[in-house]
Amino acid sequence: MNALTIKNVAFSYDNTVPMLRDVSFDVHVGEFLSVVGPNGSGKTTLLRLLTRIYVPQHGTISLTERNLNDYSRSDIAKRITFVPQDSGILLPFTVLEVVLMGRAPHNTRMALLPVGRAFENAHDREIAFKMMKLTDIEHLAHQPVTTLSGGERQRVFIARALAQEPEIILLDEPNAHLD
């Protein structure tokens, strides 16, 4: 079974010069795929298309043989996670808070809580600590992410992606900044 199917995908930022043209490939369940190319060749753009941050001008992207456009944003967030090259987090969230953000797609009650109340439950915290242990950042749980090294911060975002429990993990230069 194909986890992802990309057929004849084309995308351009300004509708004139294509960033991607006629991209096609399949990724089967359990497979790993690396996309390699020079800077500016469209690797990050492709990842953004696979998460529906961008929509292709031509072609189709299917997730488990269903068009990606047929999924709600919430469904995509439960099934696909994306670890960017740089997180851009400027607020001093703790490591635990950032990893728990990966649980957000699974918590529909978040919008119903009064300000200041946590949306996560004991199960969410258990998953977060498990993923922090797996990425060797458990000892940093109460440290603000803004105080971490680049490598520690990258492991935080990998832990957040794992805590999301997705079917597909998209990593954009995952070992950038790793110690």
C-alpha positions in Angstrom: 0.0 0.0 0.0 1.2 3.5 -0.8 1.5 5.9 2.1 2.0 8.8 -0.3 1.5 9.1 -4.1 2.7 12.2 -5.9 1.7 12.4 -9.6 2.9 15.1 -12.0 3.0 17.8 -9.3 4.0 21.3 -10.4 4.3 24.4 -8.3 5.5 27.9 -8.7 5.5 30.8 -6.3 4.8 33.5 -8.9 2.9 31.4 -11.5 5.7 31.9 -14.0 8.9 30.1 -13.2 8.1 26.6 -11.9 9.9 25.6 -8.6 8.7 22.0 -9.2 7.7 20.5 -12.5 6.3 17.0 -13.2 7.3 15.5 -9.8 6.1 11.9 -9.4 6.9 9.2 -6.9 5.4 6.7 -4.4 6.3 6.1 -0.8 5.1 2.8 0.5 4.2 2.1 4.1 7.4 1.4 6.1 9.7 3.0 3.5 12.2 5.9 4.1 12.7 8.4 1.3 15.4 11.1 1.1 15.1 14.0 -1.3 18.6 15.3 -2.2 19.4 18.4 -4.2 21.2 21.7 -4.1 19.9 24.7 -2.1 16.9 26.4 -3.8 16.0 23.3 -5.8 12.5 22.9 -4.2 13.0 20.3 -1.4 11.3 22.4 1.3 8.6 23.4 -1.1 7.9 19.8 -1.8 7.6 19.1 1.9 5.2 22.0 2.3 3.1 20.6 -0.6 3.0 17.2 1.2 1.5 18.9 4.3 -0.9 21.1 2.3 0.8 24.3 3.5 1.0 24.9 -0.3 -1.3 23.4 -2.9 0.1 22.2 -6.3 -1.0 24.1 -9.4 -0.9 20.8 -11.3 -0.9 17.2 -10.4 -2.2 15.3 -7.3 -0.9 14.3 -3.9 -2.6 11.3 -2.3 -2.3 10.1 1.3 -3.2 6.4 1.6 -4.7 6.5 -1.9 -7.1 9.4 -1.1 -6.5 12.9 -2.4 -4.8 15.1 0.2 -7.4 17.8 -0.6 -10.1 15.5 0.7 -8.6 15.6 4.2 -9.4 18.2 6.8 -6.5 20.2 8.3 -7.1 18.3 11.5 -7.0 14.9 9.8 -3.7 15.9 8.1 -2.2 17.0 11.4 -3.1 13.7 13.0 -1.4 11.8 10.1 1.5 13.9 8.9 4.0 15.9 10.9 6.7 18.3 9.6 9.9 19.2 11.4 11.2 22.4 9.7 14.9 23.4 9.3 14.4 26.2 11.8 11.6 26.4 14.4 11.5 30.1 14.7 10.1 29.9 18.3 11.0 33.1 20.0 8.8 32.7 23.1 10.3 31.0 26.2 8.1 27.9 26.2 9.6 25.1 28.2 10.7 21.9 26.4 7.8 20.0 27.9 5.3 22.7 26.6 6.8 22.5 23.1 6.7 18.7 23.0 3.1 18.7 24.3 2.2 20.9 21.4 2.6 17.8 19.3 -0.5 16.4 21.0 -2.7 19.3 19.9 -4.2 17.5 16.9 -5.5 14.8 19.3 -7.2 17.3 21.7 -10.4 18.8 20.4 -11.4 20.2 23.8 -8.5 22.7 23.7 -10.8 25.6 22.4 -13.3 25.0 25.2 -10.9 25.5 28.1 -10.7 28.7 30.1 -7.5 30.7 29.6 -4.7 29.4 31.7 -6.0 25.8 31.8 -3.9 23.0 30.3 -5.5 21.0 27.5 -3.3 17.9 27.9 -4.2 14.9 30.0 -2.1 12.3 31.8 -1.9 10.2 28.6 -0.5 13.2 26.6 2.1 13.9 29.3 3.1 10.2 29.3 3.6 10.3 25.6 5.6 13.6 25.8 7.9 12.2 28.4 8.4 9.0 26.5 9.4 11.0 23.4 11.7 13.3 25.4 13.4 10.3 26.8 13.7 8.8 23.3 15.4 12.0 22.1 17.5 12.3 25.2 16.1 15.7 26.3 14.0 14.5 29.3 16.4 16.3 31.7 15.6 19.6 29.9 11.8 19.4 30.4 11.5 22.6 32.4 14.1 24.6 30.5 12.9 27.3 28.1 13.7 26.3 24.5 15.1 29.8 24.0 18.1 28.9 26.2 19.0 25.7 24.4 21.7 25.0 21.9 20.7 24.5 18.2 21.2 20.7 18.5 19.1 20.5 21.7 16.4 22.6 20.1 16.3 20.3 17.0 15.8 17.3 19.3 12.9 19.1 21.0 11.2 19.5 17.7 11.8 15.9 16.7 10.3 14.9 20.1 7.3 17.1 19.4 6.9 15.4 16.0 7.1 12.0 17.6 4.6 13.0 20.3 2.1 13.8 17.5 2.1 10.0 16.8 1.8 10.5 13.0 1.9 7.9 10.2 4.3 10.1 8.3 7.2 12.3 9.5 8.6 14.8 7.1 12.0 16.1 8.2 13.6 19.2 6.5 17.3 18.9 7.1 16.8 16.9 10.4 20.4 16.8 11.4 21.0 20.5 10.9 22.3 22.0 14.2 22.6 18.6 15.9 25.5 18.3 18.2 
